[in-house]
Amino acid sequence: MNVSGTVTSNSGTGTPTGPVWFTQYQGGNLVGDGTVSVFPLDNLGSFAGVTHLLPGGWYQVNAHYAGDGTYAGSDSTPPVWITIKPEPTTLTFSVLTKDAGGNFIPFTGGPYGTPVYYQAHVTGQSGYGTPSNWVNFWDTNGASEGYNWLDAKGNALTPPLTQIQAGSHSITAGYYGDLSFNLSDDLTPINFTITNIATNTVLVSQQTPQSFLLAATVSASGVGSPATGTVTFSSGDTTLGTASLINGSTSNSITQATATLDAPHLTPGQYNVTASYPGDPNYTASSSALMPLNLVADFTIANRGFTTQTVTAGRTASYINDIGVNPFFGFSGTVAVSCTVPAQATTCSVTPNSYSLASGAGWGTLAVTTTPRSSAALRSPADRIPLRPPGFSPIRSWRYCCASRWFPRRNRAKAGSGADSHFQYCSSRCLPRE
């Protein structure tokens, strides 16, 4: 924008000297003190120049003269309204990947999961200032592939894109524009192709107290999202069931996901099981190796709640837990369940104590009750060892026991007595007894 003006004296014939400030009067898009540019006065008191520092928008501007040693300062009046329109821009973009050394190179195609970068650069027609805001990238048929903000040099670079779906792609780009720079686009597409990745399917079986599981893991080399879809479990021409791939993960350049079929309903017999994955848009199909199984009708008893419970010393405690009796592979008989506990002063019971599995699993409870020592039944007198032998008279040198653990000890003070060999003493601290 061209700026010019003159500073004249209100009296006399002299000429003012010094600079003139071209400033924002009020409003507008400048920040700070509002100074746009500074122009020096010539020997006629005039100034002229060009400024490129006003961003796009609407402004009131004026000229301010601060004065010199002879002439006082002044401001131009009235302020002048000006409009700065956004200038044309040019956008260029590229599709890149990195070589083994980490350098950007053009990308024309690769397997699913290959890191791909979209890079754009926006410049203004005048060469002054730097465009801001963002650049949009579009894939085939105008589908949005994302956007990225321009940096201080007018460049936009996406993070590595590893989830671009397999197939053919045509990328174009467009700049959104800002107050100073007009929008622009580059609709000449850059084409590339993403290919499918081969998969490997591994089948395993696992029987737990509550289920029989067939698990198929589908894995592949790469850093993209794991395989998706459904796995079919078969034995020969017979389909045993299907399950969806879940719990996908990517680590150390390996992706994997697992499909699990719960199959306790299978009938007894010989099976040759395979797991077949049909593929998805990013991964090819694969099948597991054949896994032979010999299933025999049977049942299991499974814990359905807490496996342990803490009992406070000296208190009665009841431990009640759910149990499940689970039939496998066509078992349809009746199962009787009982329990025993080797600990003293402890009882257990199962309710009910019989389960008919003809129509499926049976559920019940297991109860264990403990009794504190203070209320537990004492041993019969015949099971206890007396503190003193019959007919024995204590003397000062003997000690009596303060705990319950006993060991034999001879009474040296009563040497020769036949009863002294039956005397017991305590391994814990003992007290003298008169």
Secondary structure in CASP SS format (residue, H / E / C, confidence):
PFRMAT SS
TARGET T0000
AUTHOR 0000-0000-0000
METHOD secondary structure of the structure
MODEL  1
M C 1.00
N E 1.00
V E 1.00
S E 1.00
G E 1.00
T E 1.00
V C 1.00
T C 1.00
S C 1.00
N C 1.00
S C 1.00
G C 1.00
T C 1.00
G C 1.00
T C 1.00
P C 1.00
T C 1.00
G C 1.00
P E 1.00
V E 1.00
W E 1.00
F E 1.00
T E 1.00
Q E 1.00
Y E 1.00
Q E 1.00
G C 1.00
G C 1.00
N C 1.00
L C 1.00
V C 1.00
G C 1.00
D C 1.00
G C 1.00
T E 1.00
V E 1.00
S E 1.00
V E 1.00
F E 1.00
P E 1.00
L C 1.00
D C 1.00
N C 1.00
L C 1.00
G C 1.00
S E 1.00
F E 1.00
A E 1.00
G E 1.00
V E 1.00
T C 1.00
H C 1.00
L C 1.00
L C 1.00
P C 1.00
G C 1.00
G E 1.00
W E 1.00
Y E 1.00
Q E 1.00
V E 1.00
N E 1.00
A E 1.00
H E 1.00
Y E 1.00
A C 1.00
G C 1.00
D C 1.00
G C 1.00
T C 1.00
Y C 1.00
A C 1.00
G C 1.00
S E 1.00
D E 1.00
S C 1.00
T C 1.00
P C 1.00
P C 1.00
V E 1.00
W E 1.00
I E 1.00
T E 1.00
I E 1.00
K C 1.00
P C 1.00
E E 1.00
P C 1.00
T E 1.00
T E 1.00
L E 1.00
T E 1.00
F E 1.00
S E 1.00
V E 1.00
L E 1.00
T E 1.00
K E 1.00
D C 1.00
A C 1.00
G C 1.00
G C 1.00
N C 1.00
F E 1.00
I E 1.00
P E 1.00
F C 1.00
T C 1.00
G E 1.00
G E 1.00
P E 1.00
Y C 1.00
G C 1.00
T C 1.00
P C 1.00
V E 1.00
Y E 1.00
Y E 1.00
Q E 1.00
A E 1.00
H E 1.00
V E 1.00
T E 1.00
G E 1.00
Q C 1.00
S C 1.00
G C 1.00
Y C 1.00
G C 1.00
T C 1.00
P C 1.00
S C 1.00
N C 1.00
W E 1.00
V E 1.00
N E 1.00
F E 1.00
W E 1.00
D C 1.00
T H 1.00
N H 1.00
G H 1.00
A C 1.00
S E 1.00
E E 1.00
G E 1.00
Y E 1.00
N E 1.00
W E 1.00
L C 1.00
D C 1.00
A C 1.00
K C 1.00
G C 1.00
N E 1.00
A E 1.00
L E 1.00
T C 1.00
P C 1.00
P C 1.00
L E 1.00
T C 1.00
Q C 1.00
I C 1.00
Q C 1.00
A C 1.00
G E 1.00
S E 1.00
H E 1.00
S E 1.00
I E 1.00
T E 1.00
A E 1.00
G E 1.00
Y E 1.00
Y C 1.00
G C 1.00
D C 1.00
L C 1.00
S C 1.00
F E 1.00
N C 1.00
L C 1.00
S E 1.00
D E 1.00
D E 1.00
L E 1.00
T E 1.00
P E 1.00
I E 1.00
N E 1.00
F E 1.00
T E 1.00
I E 1.00
T E 1.00
N C 1.00
I E 1.00
A C 1.00
T C 1.00
N E 1.00
T E 1.00
V E 1.00
L E 1.00
V E 1.00
S E 1.00
Q E 1.00
Q E 1.00
T C 1.00
P C 1.00
Q C 1.00
S C 1.00
F E 1.00
L E 1.00
L E 1.00
A E 1.00
A E 1.00
T E 1.00
V E 1.00
S E 1.00
A E 1.00
S E 1.00
G C 1.00
V C 1.00
G C 1.00
S C 1.00
P C 1.00
A C 1.00
T C 1.00
G C 1.00
T E 1.00
V E 1.00
T E 1.00
F E 1.00
S E 1.00
S E 1.00
G C 1.00
D C 1.00
T E 1.00
T E 1.00
L E 1.00
G E 1.00
T E 1.00
A E 1.00
S E 1.00
L C 1.00
I E 1.00
N E 1.00
G E 1.00
S E 1.00
T E 1.00
S E 1.00
N C 1.00
S C 1.00
I E 1.00
T E 1.00
Q E 1.00
A E 1.00
T E 1.00
A E 1.00
T E 1.00
L E 1.00
D E 1.00
A C 1.00
P C 1.00
H C 1.00
L C 1.00
T C 1.00
P C 1.00
G E 1.00
Q E 1.00
Y E 1.00
N E 1.00
V E 1.00
T E 1.00
A E 1.00
S E 1.00
Y E 1.00
P C 1.00
G C 1.00
D C 1.00
P C 1.00
N C 1.00
Y E 1.00
T C 1.00
A C 1.00
S E 1.00
S E 1.00
S C 1.00
A C 1.00
L C 1.00
M E 1.00
P E 1.00
L E 1.00
N E 1.00
L E 1.00
V C 1.00
A C 1.00
D E 1.00
F E 1.00
T E 1.00
I E 1.00
A E 1.00
N E 1.00
R C 1.00
G C 1.00
F C 1.00
T C 1.00
T C 1.00
Q C 1.00
T C 1.00
V C 1.00
T C 1.00
A C 1.00
G C 1.00
R C 1.00
T C 1.00
A E 1.00
S E 1.00
Y E 1.00
I E 1.00
N E 1.00
D E 1.00
I E 1.00
G E 1.00
V E 1.00
N E 1.00
P E 1.00
F E 1.00
F C 1.00
G C 1.00
F C 1.00
S C 1.00
G C 1.00
T E 1.00
V E 1.00
A E 1.00
V C 1.00
S C 1.00
C C 1.00
T C 1.00
V C 1.00
P C 1.00
A C 1.00
Q C 1.00
A C 1.00
T E 1.00
T E 1.00
C E 1.00
S E 1.00
V E 1.00
T E 1.00
P C 1.00
N C 1.00
S E 1.00
Y E 1.00
S E 1.00
L C 1.00
A C 1.00
S C 1.00
G C 1.00
A C 1.00
G E 1.00
W E 1.00
G E 1.00
T E 1.00
L E 1.00
A E 1.00
V E 1.00
T E 1.00
T E 1.00
T C 1.00
P C 1.00
R H 1.00
S H 1.00
S H 1.00
A C 1.00
A C 1.00
L C 1.00
R C 1.00
S C 1.00
P H 1.00
A H 1.00
D H 1.00
R C 1.00
I C 1.00
P C 1.00
L C 1.00
R C 1.00
P C 1.00
P C 1.00
G C 1.00
F C 1.00
S C 1.00
P C 1.00
I C 1.00
R C 1.00
S C 1.00
W C 1.00
R E 1.00
Y E 1.00
C C 1.00
C C 1.00
A C 1.00
S C 1.00
R C 1.00
W E 1.00
F E 1.00
P E 1.00
R C 1.00
R C 1.00
N C 1.00
R H 1.00
A H 1.00
K H 1.00
A C 1.00
G C 1.00
S C 1.00
G C 1.00
A C 1.00
D H 1.00
S H 1.00
H H 1.00
F C 1.00
Q E 1.00
Y E 1.00
C E 1.00
S C 1.00
S C 1.00
R C 1.00
C C 1.00
L E 1.00
P E 1.00
R C 1.00
E C 1.00
END
